[in-house]
Amino acid sequence: MRILQPTGNPDHFFEKLACAPRAALLLDYDGTLAPFCIDPQDALPYAGVRAALDTLMAQNDTRVVLVSGRWTRDLLPVLGLKQIPEIWGSHGWERRFQDGRTEMARPAEAALCALVEADSWIDEIHARGGRSEFKPACLAIHWRDLDAATAADIGAIVTENWALQARDTGLALHHFDGGIELRVPGRHKGNVVQAIHAEMPDALLAYLGDDTTDEEAFRELADTGLGVLVRNELRATAAGLWLAPPGELLEFLQRWAQVREDRHACA
């Protein structure tokens, strides 16, 4: 485990975890628990991740929450867990409780109309080899594994059309690793951290993620919990700890489970 900041010392965090009355582990999926794939349905968890999460959930001592940019319905088929955890999808616009209940926030009508209007230029992106993904409150354009010139060309198409139509109706442009999103503003992964913390004010929280879309969550935990950057290459981040998947990721999950299993009463 490679420490980016003194406050990110994993030993110090796990000492606090051993004493915490409650704990919540928030996890991004793609790029964090599973490798990126051109077809999202091929993105299965790294070897050992399912077993580690099954152990955590069976202990009933940690609230496990998946926080993804994916539409929740597209995430469920790839998990393969014995229990389905709580899931916040579409960057926090939708929530699936562990008992299967769902909630969906309603974006502004004008912003939704702007997403629909993207159909007028999406074929141009597909013709260049890009892939589009419509989700609640978001249109994602993917160019992963395309050459740099083609990716730049696709990015220019999205940016130009956003400037012409989407920006005027309130959509925000967000870059991520391997693509770009047109997103209805108002929800992000940091809001999920806020919601979980409000529901569990006495809990110790950690958030594991890989992409720039996870930075809002890292910032929310800068003073109260632990943000963990999970990726092979280090980049600028608000996270306090950097782990390389899958080995260091598995070490962290397994250590979490062991600490909560063995935790003792603190004075």
Secondary structure, DSSP 8 states (H G I E B T S, - for coil): -EESSGGG-HHHHHHHHHH-SEEEEEE--BTTTB---SSGGG----TTHHHHHHHHHHHTSSEEEEE-SS-HHHHHHHH--SS--EEEEGGGTEEE-TTS-EEE----HHHHHHHHHTHHHHHHHHHTT-EEEEETTEEEEE-TTS-HHHHHHHHHHHHHHIIIIIGGGT-EEEEETTEEEEE-TT--HHHHHHHHHHH-TTEEEEEEE-SGGGHHHHHHTTTTSEEEEESSS----S-SEEE-TTHHHHHHHHHHHHHHHH-----
